[in-house]
Amino acid sequence: MIPRLVIAAPGSGAGKTTVATGLLAALARRGLRPAAFKVGPDFIDPSYHRLASGRPGRNLDAFLSGEDLIAPLFCYGAEGAGIAVIEGVMGLFDGRRGSDDLASTAHVARLLRAPVVLVVDARAMAGSVAALVAGFASFDPNVHVAGVVLNRVGSSVHEEMLRDALARVEMPVIGALGRDEVLAVPERHLGLVPTAERDEAARRTVAELGERVAGACDLDAVVRLAHEAGPLAVGRWRPDEAVAAARAEPGGDPVRIAVASGPAFSFRYEENLELLRAAGAELFEFNPLAGELPAGADGLLLGGGFPEAFAAELSEARALRETMRELAAAGRPVIAECGGLLFLCRELDGRPMCGVIEASARMGDRLTLGYREAEAASDSAIAPAGERLRGHEFHYSTVEPESGTSPAWRVYRRGRFTEEGFVRAGVHASYLHTHWAATPAVAARLVSSARAARPRLVGGPA
């Protein structure tokens, strides 16, 4: 079984990503082949994990996937690794609701039987750190808080005070990081700036984090704690088996699915791509900022990202926008989530976009955020009407529809169902981010839709 530990914190902003990414880089330099995971639906932190570990950064979300899949997905993603580091989300016990810890870091730690290292922001704290940590350690007897990393420590004297306090509650200190702006990562309205937008700078940051964490933390203690994780009596999740179990076995020739990538569209879940391949898709990436979609696409996957940060460049990509309209007019499946939805609209903040959807998109200052229960409102390339799945939203934009489309989802928000998104022919576009591990038939339907939409040869087979 893979040695593993969870990096958690009392709340957001304590430095979980700094510590987790630095640990991954430091462990990789030791040749320990670390695997990286993020609790929750976040896309950005896993992009830093990928740079640090050299492996895909994967998500473990007990709401999106269901708790029964957490351990199998972990075992699949950690295959071949020597150790696994799981970065938590928000505070250790912060779940979907205040009344329970569903989908929290603690929930995932219990499911994985993994010890927890608590990252504490010690900027304005001395002896009280002992009370804080003791409270977290005793709150749930099934969550093993095994050590602490002190972050933003002011001086050697400050560090000694903190260590003395934690010794009173017999809590091991795994490491202590000082206050260092060099370790800061730029942020914008949805969190850290993705690595796709700052590749060289991000690589330098990750390398620096690895050096600092290796110097400030006891890596031998980290490895020992990871080996304390309990056994997991589960099998590995497999994309091919998931597709077959959904009674959606692939058939026919492979289809070519174009997957948007690059700085403007970097949000996607690795398992979704793996399910598409298992269902019979050949995937090829393209960068919309380069201005062209390679020929021969049978379908298109436009994930989320920050198209609003590149609206001028995307608006100038006239050939690409025309190709998008041609694909949609030909009935090819075009699947878009959040940022992809904005790009398919007629305009974004007054700048021309693809015009595949007759709607206008605007950026605002009000955040729409949360997990969603959704039901397909219309038959589409990925779901028949009435099918249910789970997703999440995270955006500051709004889309004002005009006409000519059906809704994609009926989404449960604030106690009632509302219609959201757009379906027209092969186009399915909405704000909802979806992880397909629990609904692998989505990938198979997309491949089948792409195959069915291929032009037929005169006098020949489809």
PABA-431282 format. One line per 3 residues: number of its first residue (from 1); their letters; for each residue x, y, z of C-alpha. Coordinates in Angstrom, 2 decimals, always signed. Layout:
N
NUM	a	X Y Z | ...
END
This chain:
462
1	mip	+0.00 +0.00 +0.00 | +1.23 +3.48 -0.85 | +2.53 +5.50 +2.14
4	rlv	+0.46 +8.68 +2.35 | -0.33 +11.75 +4.40 | -2.74 +14.66 +4.24
7	iaa	-1.67 +18.31 +4.41 | -4.45 +20.24 +6.16 | -4.94 +23.53 +8.02
10	pgs	-7.31 +25.21 +10.49 | -8.62 +27.39 +7.64 | -7.94 +28.78 +4.20
13	gag	-4.83 +30.88 +3.61 | -2.58 +29.09 +6.08 | -0.16 +27.86 +3.41
16	ktt	-1.35 +24.35 +2.50 | -0.40 +24.72 -1.17 | +3.02 +26.11 -0.28
19	vat	+3.78 +23.20 +2.03 | +2.22 +20.47 -0.15 | +3.90 +21.66 -3.34
22	gll	+7.24 +22.12 -1.57 | +7.01 +18.65 -0.04 | +6.21 +17.09 -3.41
25	aal	+9.21 +18.80 -5.01 | +11.51 +17.86 -2.14 | +10.36 +14.23 -2.12
28	arr	+10.75 +14.04 -5.91 | +14.34 +15.27 -5.60 | +14.93 +12.41 -3.17
31	glr	+13.75 +9.97 -5.81 | +10.65 +8.91 -3.87 | +8.26 +9.25 -6.86
34	paa	+5.51 +11.22 -5.06 | +1.90 +11.16 -6.25 | -0.16 +14.32 -5.73
37	fkv	-3.83 +14.79 -4.88 | -6.10 +17.71 -4.00 | -9.22 +17.36 -1.86
40	gpd	-12.17 +19.10 -3.51 | -12.92 +20.31 -7.03 | -10.03 +22.78 -7.46
43	fid	-8.18 +22.83 -10.81 | -5.36 +25.26 -10.06 | -3.51 +23.73 -7.11
46	psy	-3.14 +20.39 -8.98 | -1.34 +22.27 -11.77 | +1.39 +23.19 -9.25
49	hrl	+1.38 +19.63 -7.90 | +2.03 +18.35 -11.42 | +5.11 +20.54 -11.80
52	asg	+6.42 +19.46 -8.40 | +5.81 +15.72 -8.73 | +6.14 +15.11 -12.46
55	rpg	+2.80 +13.26 -12.39 | -0.77 +14.39 -13.03 | -2.28 +16.25 -10.11
58	rnl	-5.58 +14.52 -9.31 | -8.67 +15.41 -7.28 | -10.41 +13.49 -4.52
61	daf	-13.91 +14.88 -4.02 | -16.38 +12.88 -1.96 | -19.32 +14.94 -3.24
64	lsg	-18.55 +14.81 -6.97 | -17.42 +11.18 -7.04 | -19.15 +9.76 -3.98
67	edl	-17.24 +8.49 -0.98 | -17.10 +4.90 -2.25 | -14.82 +5.95 -5.11
70	iap	-12.31 +7.98 -3.06 | -10.03 +5.09 -2.09 | -10.22 +3.37 -5.53
73	lfc	-9.43 +6.67 -7.29 | -6.55 +7.24 -4.90 | -5.12 +3.77 -5.53
76	yga	-5.39 +4.30 -9.28 | -3.75 +7.72 -9.20 | -0.97 +6.58 -6.85
79	ega	-0.09 +3.49 -8.87 | +3.69 +3.24 -9.23 | +4.37 +6.01 -6.70
82	gia	+6.59 +5.69 -3.64 | +4.61 +8.09 -1.48 | +1.47 +10.23 -1.80
85	vie	+0.76 +13.75 -0.59 | -2.89 +14.84 -0.39 | -3.49 +18.59 -0.04
88	gvm	-6.68 +19.47 +1.79 | -9.31 +22.09 +1.08 | -10.24 +25.04 +3.32
91	glf	-10.10 +24.09 +7.02 | -9.69 +20.46 +8.09 | -13.36 +19.97 +9.01
94	dgr	-14.96 +22.36 +6.49 | -17.37 +20.33 +4.38 | -20.28 +20.96 +2.06
97	rgs	-22.44 +22.17 +4.95 | -21.74 +23.48 +8.42 | -23.77 +20.64 +9.91
100	ddl	-21.38 +17.90 +8.74 | -17.98 +17.46 +7.13 | -19.10 +15.81 +3.87
103	ast	-16.37 +16.22 +1.21 | -14.05 +17.87 +3.73 | -10.36 +17.14 +4.18
106	ahv	-11.22 +15.20 +7.35 | -13.74 +13.08 +5.42 | -11.12 +12.13 +2.82
109	arl	-8.47 +11.50 +5.50 | -10.82 +9.04 +7.21 | -11.64 +7.28 +3.96
112	lra	-7.93 +6.93 +3.14 | -6.90 +6.11 +6.74 | -4.18 +8.72 +6.32
115	pvv	-2.36 +10.72 +9.01 | -2.78 +14.50 +8.90 | -0.12 +17.19 +9.10
118	lvv	-1.62 +20.52 +10.16 | -0.18 +23.70 +8.63 | -0.59 +26.55 +11.11
121	dar	-0.17 +30.22 +10.23 | +1.76 +31.36 +13.29 | +2.13 +35.04 +12.42
124	ama	+0.17 +36.38 +15.39 | +0.43 +33.45 +17.76 | +2.62 +32.07 +20.52
127	gsv	+1.42 +29.79 +23.35 | -2.12 +29.71 +21.95 | -0.88 +27.47 +19.14
130	aal	-1.04 +24.57 +21.62 | -4.74 +25.14 +22.36 | -5.55 +25.47 +18.67
133	vag	-3.72 +22.31 +17.63 | -4.95 +20.30 +20.63 | -8.51 +21.22 +19.70
136	fas	-8.11 +20.03 +16.12 | -6.32 +16.86 +17.24 | -9.09 +15.86 +19.67
139	fdp	-12.15 +16.98 +17.69 | -12.60 +13.70 +15.79 | -10.93 +10.54 +17.18
142	nvh	-11.06 +8.97 +13.70 | -8.85 +11.73 +12.24 | -5.23 +11.35 +13.28
145	vag	-3.46 +14.73 +13.45 | +0.11 +13.45 +13.61 | +2.22 +16.59 +13.31
148	vvl	+2.41 +20.30 +12.61 | +4.22 +22.53 +10.13 | +4.53 +26.07 +11.42
151	nrv	+4.24 +28.69 +8.69 | +5.15 +32.40 +8.60 | +7.30 +32.17 +11.72
154	gss	+8.80 +35.54 +12.62 | +12.18 +34.60 +14.11 | +14.17 +31.85 +15.82
157	vhe	+12.87 +33.09 +19.19 | +9.28 +32.94 +17.89 | +9.88 +29.41 +16.62
160	eml	+11.25 +28.30 +19.99 | +8.16 +29.66 +21.76 | +5.87 +27.80 +19.38
163	rda	+7.79 +24.54 +19.72 | +7.76 +24.78 +23.52 | +3.99 +25.33 +23.50
166	lar	+3.35 +22.35 +21.23 | +5.59 +20.15 +23.37 | +3.07 +20.67 +26.19
169	vem	+0.41 +18.87 +24.12 | +2.90 +16.31 +22.77 | +2.44 +17.38 +19.16
172	pvi	+5.48 +16.82 +16.92 | +6.66 +19.81 +14.89 | +7.62 +18.57 +11.43
175	gal	+9.01 +21.88 +10.26 | +8.91 +25.66 +10.45 | +8.84 +28.09 +7.53
178	grd	+9.63 +31.77 +7.92 | +7.84 +34.74 +6.42 | +9.12 +34.87 +2.87
181	evl	+7.51 +36.81 +0.03 | +9.71 +34.89 -2.42 | +7.41 +31.93 -1.86
184	avp	+4.26 +33.85 -2.78 | +2.31 +32.86 -5.88 | +0.31 +35.54 -7.74
187	erh	-3.46 +35.39 -7.33 | -6.57 +36.65 -9.06 | -10.30 +36.47 -8.45
190	lgl	-10.58 +32.65 -8.51 | -7.37 +31.83 -6.60 | -3.79 +31.25 -7.71
193	vpt	-2.80 +32.07 -11.27 | -2.62 +28.70 -13.11 | +0.77 +27.34 -14.15
196	aer	-0.34 +27.38 -17.80 | -0.18 +31.19 -17.67 | +3.25 +31.43 -16.07
199	dea	+5.06 +28.19 -16.90 | +8.69 +29.30 -16.51 | +7.99 +31.44 -13.44
202	arr	+5.90 +28.64 -11.91 | +8.72 +26.14 -12.41 | +11.13 +28.48 -10.65
205	tva	+8.66 +28.96 -7.79 | +8.14 +25.21 -7.40 | +11.90 +24.56 -7.40
208	elg	+12.39 +27.26 -4.76 | +9.55 +25.81 -2.68 | +11.21 +22.39 -2.83
211	erv	+14.50 +23.81 -1.56 | +12.90 +25.85 +1.22 | +10.68 +23.03 +2.45
214	aga	+13.53 +20.52 +2.32 | +15.60 +22.88 +4.47 | +12.82 +23.75 +6.91
217	cdl	+11.06 +20.39 +7.33 | +12.17 +16.99 +8.57 | +11.60 +14.91 +5.44
220	dav	+12.53 +11.70 +7.26 | +9.73 +12.42 +9.74 | +7.35 +13.08 +6.84
223	vrl	+8.16 +9.70 +5.32 | +7.78 +7.93 +8.68 | +4.35 +9.51 +9.20
226	ahe	+3.26 +8.52 +5.69 | +4.12 +4.90 +6.50 | +1.73 +5.03 +9.46
229	agp	-1.28 +5.12 +7.10 | -3.63 +2.20 +7.55 | -4.29 -0.49 +4.93
232	lav	-6.95 +0.05 +2.26 | -8.90 -3.08 +1.35 | -10.13 -1.78 -2.01
235	grw	-9.34 -2.31 -5.66 | -8.10 +0.33 -8.06 | -10.51 +2.32 -10.19
238	rpd	-9.92 +1.69 -13.89 | -11.29 +3.85 -16.72 | -11.78 +0.89 -19.09
241	eav	-13.62 -1.09 -16.42 | -15.71 +1.96 -15.52 | -16.80 +2.41 -19.14
244	aaa	-17.63 -1.30 -19.45 | -19.55 -1.31 -16.16 | -21.65 +1.57 -17.46
247	rae	-22.74 -0.76 -20.31 | -21.16 +1.69 -22.69 | -18.40 -0.38 -24.23
250	pgg	-16.61 +1.34 -27.11 | -17.36 +0.26 -30.63 | -16.35 +1.33 -34.11
253	dpv	-13.39 +3.35 -35.26 | -11.70 +5.77 -32.90 | -12.90 +9.35 -33.02
256	ria	-10.74 +12.44 -32.71 | -11.68 +14.78 -29.88 | -9.96 +18.16 -29.72
259	vas	-9.28 +19.31 -26.15 | -8.69 +23.02 -25.53 | -5.56 +23.76 -23.51
262	gpa	-3.08 +26.54 -22.94 | -3.31 +29.64 -20.73 | -6.99 +30.42 -21.39
265	fsf	-8.45 +26.90 -20.99 | -6.46 +24.82 -18.51 | -9.21 +23.37 -16.31
268	rye	-9.91 +19.66 -16.77 | -9.93 +16.49 -14.73 | -7.43 +13.82 -15.73
271	enl	-9.96 +11.02 -15.23 | -12.36 +12.61 -17.74 | -9.69 +12.43 -20.43
274	ell	-8.82 +8.86 -19.47 | -12.46 +7.83 -19.69 | -12.71 +9.36 -23.17
277	raa	-9.70 +7.33 -24.30 | -11.19 +4.18 -22.76 | -14.42 +4.85 -24.66
280	gae	-12.59 +5.02 -27.99 | -11.39 +8.61 -28.40 | -8.08 +9.84 -29.70
283	lfe	-7.42 +13.13 -27.92 | -5.35 +15.99 -29.24 | -4.78 +19.27 -27.52
286	fnp	-4.93 +22.68 -29.13 | -4.34 +26.16 -27.79 | -7.12 +28.55 -28.85
289	lag	-4.75 +31.48 -28.34 | -2.70 +30.12 -31.23 | -5.68 +30.92 -33.43
292	elp	-6.45 +27.65 -35.19 | -8.14 +24.32 -34.53 | -6.31 +21.46 -36.26
295	aga	-8.29 +19.76 -39.02 | -10.08 +16.47 -38.54 | -11.83 +17.01 -35.19
298	dgl	-14.91 +14.85 -34.68 | -15.76 +16.65 -31.45 | -14.54 +19.37 -29.15
301	llg	-14.03 +19.67 -25.40 | -13.75 +23.23 -24.08 | -12.98 +23.20 -20.39
304	ggf	-12.85 +26.06 -17.95 | -10.14 +28.60 -17.40 | -9.73 +32.34 -17.74
307	pea	-10.87 +33.40 -21.21 | -11.73 +36.80 -19.73 | -8.01 +37.41 -19.17
310	faa	-7.37 +36.78 -22.88 | -10.55 +38.18 -24.38 | -8.73 +40.48 -26.81
313	els	-6.59 +37.65 -28.23 | -9.53 +35.26 -28.50 | -11.61 +37.92 -30.20
316	ear	-8.87 +38.38 -32.82 | -8.80 +34.63 -33.61 | -11.34 +34.99 -36.41
319	alr	-10.42 +31.77 -38.25 | -10.78 +29.73 -35.08 | -14.12 +31.32 -34.23
322	etm	-15.39 +30.52 -37.72 | -14.23 +26.90 -37.39 | -16.10 +26.64 -34.09
325	rel	-19.29 +27.79 -35.77 | -18.76 +25.31 -38.63 | -18.26 +22.40 -36.23
328	aaa	-21.42 +23.29 -34.35 | -23.42 +23.77 -37.56 | -22.29 +20.33 -38.73
331	grp	-23.76 +18.76 -35.61 | -20.41 +17.72 -34.13 | -20.49 +17.51 -30.33
334	via	-19.08 +20.66 -28.75 | -18.96 +20.35 -24.96 | -18.11 +23.46 -22.95
337	ecg	-17.84 +24.15 -19.22 | -17.70 +27.59 -17.58 | -14.86 +29.38 -19.40
340	gll	-15.66 +27.34 -22.49 | -19.26 +28.55 -22.25 | -18.06 +32.18 -22.28
343	flc	-16.00 +31.55 -25.42 | -18.99 +30.05 -27.25 | -21.15 +33.10 -26.55
346	rel	-21.74 +35.87 -29.08 | -19.68 +38.28 -27.02 | -17.75 +38.60 -23.77
349	dgr	-17.73 +42.08 -22.24 | -18.52 +43.52 -25.68 | -15.74 +41.63 -27.52
352	pmc	-16.85 +39.22 -30.27 | -16.53 +35.54 -29.39 | -17.59 +32.45 -31.34
355	gvi	-21.33 +33.13 -31.63 | -22.14 +29.42 -31.37 | -24.62 +30.39 -28.64
358	eas	-26.87 +33.41 -29.00 | -26.02 +34.89 -25.65 | -23.91 +37.66 -24.16
361	arm	-21.43 +37.09 -21.33 | -20.39 +39.69 -18.79 | -17.84 +39.65 -15.97
364	gdr	-19.08 +40.94 -12.63 | -18.07 +41.20 -9.00 | -20.48 +38.66 -7.52
367	ltl	-19.16 +35.15 -6.96 | -21.32 +32.13 -7.75 | -19.82 +29.21 -5.87
370	gyr	-20.90 +25.81 -4.65 | -21.62 +22.16 -5.21 | -24.68 +21.42 -7.32
373	eae	-27.14 +18.59 -7.80 | -28.16 +18.67 -11.46 | -30.62 +16.96 -13.78
376	aas	-30.29 +17.03 -17.55 | -33.05 +19.31 -18.82 | -32.72 +18.28 -22.49
379	dsa	-31.37 +15.39 -24.50 | -27.77 +16.16 -25.44 | -24.52 +14.65 -26.68
382	iap	-23.55 +13.68 -23.10 | -26.79 +12.97 -21.23 | -30.43 +12.10 -21.88
385	age	-33.08 +14.33 -20.33 | -33.70 +13.36 -16.73 | -30.24 +11.95 -15.99
388	rlr	-28.79 +13.21 -12.72 | -25.23 +14.02 -11.79 | -23.23 +16.27 -9.49
391	ghe	-21.02 +19.22 -10.29 | -19.74 +22.51 -8.98 | -19.77 +26.18 -10.01
394	fhy	-17.12 +28.83 -9.46 | -17.43 +32.01 -11.52 | -17.88 +35.78 -11.45
397	stv	-19.56 +36.04 -14.85 | -23.16 +35.97 -16.01 | -24.65 +34.89 -19.34
400	epe	-27.79 +36.46 -20.77 | -29.50 +34.11 -23.25 | -31.40 +35.33 -26.27
403	sgt	-33.10 +32.53 -28.19 | -32.75 +29.28 -30.11 | -31.46 +26.96 -27.39
406	spa	-32.79 +24.59 -24.76 | -31.44 +24.52 -21.18 | -28.67 +22.05 -20.37
409	wrv	-29.44 +21.41 -16.70 | -31.99 +21.88 -14.00 | -29.69 +22.83 -11.12
412	yrr	-30.62 +22.79 -7.45 | -29.58 +26.11 -5.90 | -30.73 +27.70 -2.66
415	grf	-33.68 +25.39 -2.15 | -35.06 +25.27 -5.69 | -34.30 +24.06 -9.20
418	tee	-33.35 +26.61 -11.88 | -32.56 +26.07 -15.53 | -28.98 +26.66 -16.62
421	gfv	-26.82 +26.26 -19.71 | -27.54 +25.67 -23.38 | -28.19 +22.70 -25.68
424	rag	-28.56 +23.03 -29.42 | -27.83 +20.15 -31.82 | -24.45 +18.81 -30.66
427	vha	-23.61 +21.78 -28.46 | -23.77 +21.38 -24.68 | -22.52 +24.41 -22.74
430	syl	-23.01 +25.35 -19.10 | -21.32 +26.71 -16.00 | -21.28 +23.29 -14.35
433	hth	-17.89 +21.60 -13.89 | -18.34 +17.83 -13.83 | -16.09 +14.94 -12.83
436	waa	-17.09 +11.79 -14.71 | -15.63 +9.05 -12.50 | -19.08 +8.39 -11.00
439	tpa	-20.84 +8.80 -14.37 | -18.52 +7.20 -16.96 | -21.37 +6.87 -19.47
442	vaa	-20.96 +10.62 -20.12 | -17.62 +9.95 -21.82 | -19.01 +7.04 -23.81
445	rlv	-21.97 +9.09 -25.01 | -19.68 +11.90 -26.14 | -17.61 +9.45 -28.18
448	ssa	-20.74 +7.84 -29.64 | -22.14 +11.28 -30.51 | -18.91 +12.21 -32.27
451	raa	-18.94 +8.98 -34.22 | -22.59 +9.41 -35.23 | -21.99 +13.00 -36.38
454	rpr	-19.23 +12.06 -38.81 | -20.13 +12.77 -42.42 | -21.19 +9.70 -44.35
457	lvg	-19.27 +8.71 -47.46 | -21.36 +8.57 -50.62 | -22.05 +4.94 -51.42
460	gpa	-20.11 +3.75 -48.36 | -20.44 +3.12 -44.66 | -20.68 +5.79 -41.97
END
